[in-house]
Amino acid sequence: MKNKSSYEGLQKNVRNLKTPQIEGWINQYADKVYSINIDIPEFTCICPKTGLPDFAQISIEYSPRKYCIELKSLKMYTIFFRDKGIFHEHLVNKMLEDLVESVKPRWMRIKVVFNPRGGITTTVIREYKGR
């Protein structure tokens, strides 16, 4: 791969990134299986290579158990990334891990569609199947 070394080290500590806590509230219908959809149409972060802004639409779908995602804390969590350099693929993986850790859903799916950059649209999807 050409210029591979120019990307080396840019994201080596991404898994240790200290993000704001996503809170949950107690689901009074934890005995029922249902899904919740959350759409975030104006997400922004920074390209770690160029320093330019990336814009995206985030879709989160999950089936809650004991906890549901508290939306204000989710908003503060997403705002955290506005000035963070992060690859698209790493963002989706980090978000899913943080959300699953916070609310421990039955299952969860995150889809992030990044606005075109250089005429290319990137869509990253990751699912958690539950335990």
Backbone as a ProteinNet text record, in pm:
[ID]
protein_1_A
[PRIMARY]
MKNKSSYEGLQKNVRNLKTPQIEGWINQYADKVYSINIDIPEFTCICPKTGLPDFAQISIEYSPRKYCIELKSLKMYTIFFRDKGIFHEHLVNKMLEDLVESVKPRWMRIKVVFNPRGGITTTVIREYKGR
[TERTIARY]
84.1	0	88.7	61.1	139	111.8	215	205.1	148.9	158.4	108.1	170.1	298.7	367	314.7	253	201.7	79.4	22.4	-90.4	-48.5	75	123.6	112.6	57.2	51	-61.9	-134.7	-240.7	-351.5	-378.2	-490.7	-452.5	-326.5	-284.7	-343.6	-387.3	-445	-595.8	-660.2	-802.8	-887.9	-848.5	-926.7	-920.9	-820.2	-805.6	-858.7	-921.4	-975	-1078.5	-1058.8	-1150	-1266.8	-1379.6	-1500.3	-1594.1	-1682.5	-1782.2	-1870.4	-1916.5	-2002.1	-2140.4	-2189.2	-2325.7	-2412.1	-2511	-2596.3	-2714.9	-2774.7	-2895.9	-3001	-3123.3	-3232.4	-3303.7	-3366.3	-3424.1	-3548.4	-3544.7	-3651.8	-3758.5	-3877.4	-3986.3	-4050.2	-4009.7	-4060.7	-3948	-3855.7	-3740.4	-3781.6	-3902.2	-3949.8	-4004.4	-4018.2	-4069.5	-3953.5	-3965.5	-3864.3	-3916.7	-3847.9	-3883.9	-3757.3	-3766.7	-3647.3	-3667.2	-3555.6	-3550	-3456.6	-3498.4	-3414.7	-3377.5	-3251.1	-3201.9	-3126.3	-3162.5	-3093	-3024.2	-2899.7	-2819.9	-2777.5	-2849.7	-2825.9	-2709.9	-2651.6	-2549.1	-2423.4	-2369.6	-2248.5	-2125.7	-2027.3	-1900.6	-1782.9	-1674.8	-1547	-1439	-1316	-1203.8	-1130.4	-1089	-1004.3	-865.8	-816.8	-686.5	-569.7	-590.6	-484.2	-473.2	-588.3	-586.5	-621	-689.4	-735.4	-863.1	-919.7	-1043.2	-1164.7	-1276.5	-1395.5	-1461.2	-1515.3	-1598	-1738.9	-1837.4	-1977.9	-2045.8	-2139.3	-2203.1	-2342.5	-2417.9	-2547.1	-2532.4	-2571.6	-2560	-2699.5	-2711.7	-2835.8	-2802.9	-2869.1	-2849.3	-2982.8	-2980.3	-3099.2	-3060.9	-3145.9	-3114.9	-3241.4	-3227.1	-3333.5	-3286.1	-3351.6	-3304.3	-3336	-3255	-3282.5	-3321	-3234.6	-3264.3	-3255.6	-3169	-3146.6	-3171.4	-3220.5	-3232.1	-3129.8	-3088.1	-2989.9	-3052.8	-2986	-3030	-2978.7	-3068.1	-3032.9	-2942.4	-2956.2	-2867.9	-2722.5	-2700.4	-2563.5	-2510.2	-2599.1	-2558.2	-2518.1	-2593.1	-2560.2	-2422.1	-2396.5	-2266.5	-2154.4	-2183.6	-2087.3	-2051.9	-2153	-2125.5	-2052	-2084.7	-2016.2	-1866.9	-1832	-1692.6	-1604.5	-1659.1	-1580.8	-1559	-1623.3	-1612.7	-1469.1	-1383	-1244.2	-1146.1	-1198.1	-1113	-1085.2	-960.3	-923	-946.7	-1035.1	-1067	-1110.1	-1059.6	-1100.5	-1245.4	-1314.6	-1455.7	-1478.5	-1397	-1412.7	-1390.6	-1295.1	-1267.3	-1379.9	-1436.8	-1547.4	-1662.4	-1703.3	-1817.9	-1787.7	-1668.5	-1631.5	-1626.2	-1569.2	-1560.6	-1699.9	-1784.8	-1920.5	-1997	-1990	-2063.4	-2013	-1882.8	-1828.1	-1872.5	-1869.9	-1910.8	-2059.6	-2142.2	-2286.5	-2323.4	-2264.5	-2292.8	-2249.9	-2134.8	-2086.6	-2182.6	-2240.1	-2327.4	-2464.6	-2531.1	-2670.4	-2693.7	-2592.6	-2601	-2731	-2748.5	-2871.7	-2878.5	-2996.8	-3011.2	-2930.4	-2942	-2866.3	-2860.2	-2766	-2750.3	-2685.6	-2725.6	-2668	-2643.1	-2522.4	-2487.8	-2450.1	-2508.7	-2476.8	-2440.1	-2323.4	-2278.6	-2248.4	-2316	-2295.3	-2223.9	-2098.9	-2019.3	-2044.8	-2054.2	-2071.7	-1954.1	-1977.1	-1869.1	-1744.7	-1631.7	-1501.6	-1427.1	-1391.4	-1325.6	-1415.5	-1547.5	-1642.8	-1675.6	-1628.8	-1652.9	-1731.2	-1842.5	-1920.9	-1880.5	-1857.1	-1822.8	-1938	-1979	-2079.6	-2017	-2025.5	-1969.7	-2082.7	-2096.2	-2201.2	-2136.4	-2181.6	-2136.3	-2254.4	-2259.2	-2368.4	-2313.7	-2393.7	-2368.6	-2486.4	-2460.3	-2566.5	-2615.4	-2552.1	-2594.3	-2532.6	-2551.2	-2497.7	-2605.3
-117.9	0	124.3	215.7	337.5	430.2	496	591.6	531.3	402.3	336.6	396.4	425.5	476.1	611.8	688.3	818.9	807.2	687.4	664.4	596.9	547.3	475.6	560.6	502.7	568.9	667.9	700.4	801.5	759.8	632.2	585.4	473.8	461.6	346.3	344.6	458.9	462.4	485.8	466.2	496.6	415.2	293.5	209.5	261.2	341	396.8	539.6	589.3	724.4	739.6	837.7	862.6	947	883.5	950.4	979.6	1078	1105.3	982.9	968.6	854.6	870.6	763.6	760	702.7	778.3	735.5	655.5	581.8	506.8	532.4	509.6	518.4	383.3	352.2	218.8	198.8	93.3	54.9	-21.7	33.5	-31.5	-145.7	-162.3	-269.4	-364.1	-388.9	-474.3	-618	-656.9	-791.4	-802	-689.9	-686.5	-670.4	-734.7	-721.5	-620.9	-508.1	-404	-331.1	-248.9	-177.8	-27.8	41.3	187.5	232.2	333	392.8	534.2	567	701.8	747.7	863.9	920.9	1049.8	1062	1182.2	1233.5	1334	1376	1472.8	1526.2	1630	1600.5	1482.6	1445.3	1501.9	1545.2	1591	1536.5	1509.5	1473.8	1526.8	1491	1541.5	1424.6	1442.3	1343.2	1349.3	1236.4	1238.4	1260.6	1240.7	1257.1	1402.4	1461.9	1595.9	1707.5	1672.2	1774.1	1842.9	1798.3	1857.5	1793.8	1866.6	1809.9	1700.9	1603.3	1499.2	1517.1	1500.4	1512.7	1379.4	1341.7	1211.2	1210.6	1108.2	1078.8	944.7	943.7	822.8	767.5	636.7	567.1	456.8	461.8	361	290	158.7	79.5	-24.8	-39.7	-137.8	-186.4	-300	-355.6	-348.6	-265.7	-247.6	-366.3	-378.3	-470.6	-382.2	-376.2	-299.6	-148.2	-104.6	39.3	84.5	207.7	276.7	389.2	428.3	536	669.5	743.6	878.5	972.4	1044.2	1117.8	1238.4	1309.5	1424.3	1378.9	1269.4	1220	1169.5	1112.2	1069.7	1191.6	1299.3	1423.5	1474.9	1477.1	1523.7	1430.3	1302.4	1204.4	1233.9	1258.9	1284.4	1416.4	1517.3	1647.3	1632.8	1540.3	1514.5	1493.8	1432.2	1396.7	1513.7	1627.3	1740.1	1781.3	1773.5	1815.4	1698.8	1577.5	1459.1	1402.2	1371.8	1304.6	1155.1	1100	957.8	904.4	787.3	723.6	678.8	675.9	637.8	501.7	405.6	269.8	262.5	338.8	339.8	407	510.4	579.4	483.7	409.1	318.9	210.1	154	51.2	106.3	223.8	287.4	318.7	374.4	407.9	283.4	177.9	57.3	0.7	-5	-57.1	26.5	159.4	247	234	226.6	213.9	79.4	-27.5	-160.2	-166	-110.6	-107.7	-29.4	77.5	163.5	104.3	49.3	6.3	-143.7	-217.7	-363.6	-410.6	-374.3	-408.7	-556.1	-599.2	-734	-743.6	-641.8	-629.3	-481.2	-447.9	-308.5	-306.3	-207.6	-188.1	-39.1	-6.3	132.7	142	237.4	265.3	412.6	440.2	578.1	599.9	698.8	735.1	870	866.9	989.6	1060.3	1191.4	1270	1245.5	1260.6	1235	1318.8	1252.3	1319.3	1274.6	1368.9	1334.7	1253.6	1274.9	1203.7	1063.3	1026.3	892.5	902.1	830	820.4	692.8	704.3	588.6	557.2	430.4	382.7	271.1	284.6	182.9	132.1	0.1	-62.8	-166.3	-166.5	-270.9	-311.7	-439.7	-494.6	-567.4	-560.8	-636.7	-732.2	-860.8	-961.6	-996.6	-944	-974.4	-1102.1	-1120	-1239.6	-1309.4
0	0	0	-87.4	-99.4	18.9	69.6	180.3	308.5	325.5	445.4	571.1	565.9	684.8	729.7	641	680.6	771.3	783.4	873.1	1003.7	1007.8	1124.7	1250.8	1355.5	1485.2	1504	1397.7	1411.5	1506.7	1517.1	1597.1	1693.9	1727.6	1806.9	1947.6	2001.3	2135.7	2135	2020.9	2009.1	2106.4	2134.9	2226.5	2370.1	2400.9	2535.9	2547.1	2442.3	2441.5	2552.4	2640.3	2752.4	2704.6	2686.4	2638.3	2754.6	2737.6	2842.4	2866.2	2988.6	3022.1	2960.2	2903.6	2852.4	2965	3006.9	3117.1	3065.7	3155.4	3123.9	3230.4	3194.3	3291.9	3294.9	3407.5	3428.7	3342.6	3265.3	3175.5	3254.4	3264.7	3337.1	3257.5	3133	3048.2	3005.4	3095.6	3065	3031.3	3070.5	3039.4	2896.6	2828.3	2690.6	2593.1	2478.3	2374.1	2272	2260.3	2164.9	2123.5	2021.6	1975	1981.9	1993.7	1997.9	1886.7	1812	1707.2	1747.5	1736.7	1764.6	1641.1	1588.9	1473.8	1514.4	1474.5	1499.8	1362.9	1309	1170.8	1150	1257.1	1241	1321.5	1308.9	1380.2	1309.2	1387.8	1330.1	1410.8	1339.8	1399.4	1305	1329.9	1250.5	1184.8	1061.6	994.7	1059.9	1112.5	1179.8	1084.1	957.4	857.6	809.9	776.8	717.4	815.1	926.1	1019.9	975.3	863.8	812.7	879.1	886.4	951.1	867	936.3	875.7	930	844	882.6	856.9	945.1	931.2	991.4	951.4	1010.7	1082.8	1209.5	1290.8	1317.4	1302.6	1335.2	1435.1	1549.8	1654.5	1673.4	1664.8	1692.2	1796.1	1899.3	2002.7	2072.1	2138.7	2221.4	2366.1	2447.5	2584.5	2675.1	2776.3	2886.7	3004.8	3103.5	3225.4	3202.9	3109.9	3092	2948.7	2937.4	2809.1	2806.7	2687.9	2672	2708.6	2795.2	2831.5	2723.6	2657.9	2536.5	2558.9	2669.5	2692.1	2705.8	2777.6	2791.7	2657.4	2574.5	2440	2356.2	2368.8	2296.6	2339.3	2470.2	2519.5	2472.8	2466.3	2416.2	2270.2	2186.9	2044.8	2025.5	2105.4	2095.4	2126.3	2212.8	2248.9	2125.6	2021.6	1903.4	1806.8	1828.7	1734.8	1704.9	1805	1782.8	1795.9	1779.5	1789.3	1650.8	1626.2	1503.1	1518.8	1436	1447.8	1311.5	1277.2	1152.3	1163.5	1051.7	1048	1114.1	1077.9	1127.9	1279	1326.9	1470.5	1548.2	1491.8	1558.3	1586.6	1485.5	1500.3	1603.1	1597.3	1694.7	1836.8	1853.6	1986.5	2039.8	1955.2	1998.5	2042.8	1963.7	1999.7	2132	2149.3	2274.8	2393.9	2380.3	2490.4	2521.2	2417.7	2438.8	2500.8	2452.6	2508.3	2654.2	2684.6	2822.7	2913	2862.1	2943	2970.4	2868.6	2887	2871.8	2829.5	2817.9	2750.4	2623.3	2552.3	2513.6	2470.5	2414.3	2286	2202	2078.4	2042.2	1957.4	1914.7	1777.3	1699.2	1565.6	1547	1504.4	1474.2	1327.2	1260.7	1120.3	1110.6	1055.9	1038	890.4	832.6	692.6	692.1	646.5	640.4	508.2	514.5	392.6	298.5	168.6	73	101	86.5	92.8	-31.5	-116.7	-242.4	-333.5	-321.1	-405	-357.2	-237.5	-184.4	-53.7	-46.8	76.3	149.2	278.5	359.9	454	457.9	552.5	633.6	766.5	854.6	944.4	952.4	1032.4	1123.9	1249.8	1341.7	1428.2	1459.7	1541.3	1663.5	1768.6	1890	1904.5	1914.2	1916.2	2055.8	2158.2	2294.6	2346.9	2476.2	2543.6	2618.2
[MASK]
+++++++++++++++++++++++++++++++++++++++++++++++++++++++++++++++++++++++++++++++++++++++++++++++++++++++++++++++++++++++++++++++++++

